[in-house]
């Protein structure tokens, strides 16, 4: 049985025990969970001769055939290597359904499960930690050392160089989510070009604050009517150290901007003109999503939404430990306002 703590994850991935045939990657950093699951899957496939076959099976694949996961993992391949199956914890992939697979100890393939932030007493985590042929790997937000390693690896791979000042400034803006951090570094390297010397000016010109990007994903999901995504992104942000009250404040700013644009449209402005007049201006990557949200909301409903947000903000300041629940309830309520108008088939 193996319970791999966050600081041990890299060492485990660098030299995994070949006896381990099932691994659970879990934690608050969904980007890191996905990245490590993908890396482990490729390494697992490569250690067989012939190489293993990479597969992805999730709830939708198992709805019509609940036993497919067990069959794929227990079948001895006639040609080619064993199945390396990635899946995500959900309706069909639970501790109850996976327990018989792990307890048999006869896995011909390799099982890789991705999950969110699991508490120590949750059954799925316990199943992988206690099974002799399995491991559970914790994936939490990168610390300073992790970020420095990530920056160094990506800069070297691009054939570029980065000054100490730029490297520190870059690290200060990253860390809330591995996928977001990697995306911001890739954007910087593309901006600088190959064999470049990356300075502080380039970092300040190109790289956004990842914590702000995480907040943007929450507020955008709520304003778009994406209930599950809004709540999930909120949970990820809080697990990464973000304050629930900061999430409510960011939501209030986002809806205030929507209200100003809708009011301008009601006064006769076109949507394009109203968006161009926004100060500070929208980032070009935000424009399409924000414009779509403007079409979903009326001024009256935005006024109602802002009233709800103000009430939640006041309650969160007085609620102490309940502020996370209040922020989640607020986001769900705002997203449901969109669903009430657009209909359940229009948003997810």
Secondary structure, DSSP 8 states (H G I E B T S, - for coil): -EEE-GGGHHHHHHT--TT--EEEEESS-HHHHHHHHHHHHHHHHHTSSS--EEEE--HHHHSS-TTHHHHHHH---SSS--EEEEEE-SSSSSHHHHHHHHHH---SSEEEEE-S---TT-HHHHHHHH-TTEEEEE-----HHHHHHHHHHHHHHTT-EE-HHHHHHHHHT--S-HHHHHHHHHHHHHHH-TT-EE-HHHHHHH---HHHHHHHHHHHHHHTT-HHHHHHHHHHHHHTT--HHHHHHHHHHHHHHHHHHHHHHHTT--HHHHHHT-SS---HHHHHHHHHHHHH--HHHHHHHHHHHHHHHHHHHHHGGGHHHHHHHHHHHHHHHHHHHH-TTT--
